[in-house]
Amino acid sequence: MLRGAKFDAFCEEQCRRFYHTKLGRPSLSPGVYFRLLLIGFFEGIASERGICWRVADSLSLRRFLNYGLGEATPDHVTMSRTRRLLDEAAHQAVFTFVLTEVARRGMLKGKTIGIDATTLEANAAMRSIVRRDTGQSYMEYLRQLAAEAGIDPNDDAAVRRMDRKREKKTSNDEWVNPHDPDAEVMKMKHGSTHLAYKAEQAVDLDTGAIVAITTQGGAVGDTKSIEETLPAAGLAVAGQIDTTTAKGHYKVHGQGLCEVVTDKGYHGAASLTQMTEWGVRTYVSAPQQKRGEGKDRPAVVKANLRRVESDRGKALLRRRGELLERPFAHQYETGAMRRLHVRGRENVAKRVLLQAAAFNLALILRSITRAGTPRGLADLTQTVLFALLRVLDALIACDAQAPRSLTHTRFHSATRHCVRATYASVENRGSDTGC
């Protein structure tokens, strides 16, 4: 599919300015680099080192990268250097290229968009944070506070007891990790505190395709981050309006993005007013309010509440829960990107963009083969083989009821035994990647 869409030629053209025709050692082709990142999604491998090891061990992945059996596959050093060489705009261009293919196949409508965010654990440790003003480590700062409070600073147990009694301890305004300054301290969903990033994406609620994705620090509020994600989604949909689609499929909405559906974390008078001024109809879940509160609410808040409580609003919110959580599961759970292996907001944004592009590619593959990943295709092949063996076994059983000679009966019995043994061996085989 990528070859038919001239993916490698597009990547070469987009990245031409980053390469020199004569100087330097032989470099990694842009098309191969982006294909390596796509492999990370489909194989469920987050680290670049793991991706390169997997490619070196797989014949089918060599073929996907157009590498011969005797050729050395890329190593992780070359891959990481290429990532640092290519800017975020080049990765955004590849994401847009895949989105165009999605629209061309009639799998993008763009009228109603759902927006949600998730947190990604940064590749940085809490124990390495330092004060922004003095550069002190966390333990050095605690010992200073202990000395000021009359506690022995060399008694680690007493210092930690004092620390547990303090209220807010690690404000992002006061602390930073020197190895990853863009990561922010945040309490994760499971309750622990980590340095994290926030990935926010806009999904078409008619088809499930990812329209836009942005990356911010983990502590950025939803009402602030949507000011970047929603315009990016609007521009992405507007850029696909003129894309020719297959007959009988979805066509991109002629007026572009018209409706946005989010959860109650995005609810606020200021954000609702801003989205209304942009000409977008909002379906934002309203938080529970006590009796008597909200009597003097702005008109935009009341209008949003009426839409949310309507039948269409309830249906959209149910669809949001289904079509927004599914991409997160594919990208960051089975796609193994919940914990990052790169540092810096720009590097994280590059990986997240290609992870979203791979998810959109999986939608196209699922429409063609009814399987979105190599594992799914292997399972589908196994299911078809099961069906064929069952049919063959049933035909042999029917034929066995007719009278035959002794030689034919023995041959028939051996054939049926062979079919059943093959069926048992296939049934007991675990699911693989199909490579």
PyMOL commands that set and color helices and strands:
alter all, ss='L'
color gray80, all
select helices_A, chain A and resi 7-14+16-18+30-43+48-57+59-64+76-85+88-104+126-128+138-148+156-165+222-238+264-266+269-277+299-309+311-333+345-369+374-400+406-428
alter helices_A, ss='H'
color red, helices_A
select strands_A, chain A and resi 112-121+130-131+175-176+184-187+193-204+210-217+259-262+281-284
alter strands_A, ss='S'
color yellow, strands_A
deselect
rebuild
show_as cartoon
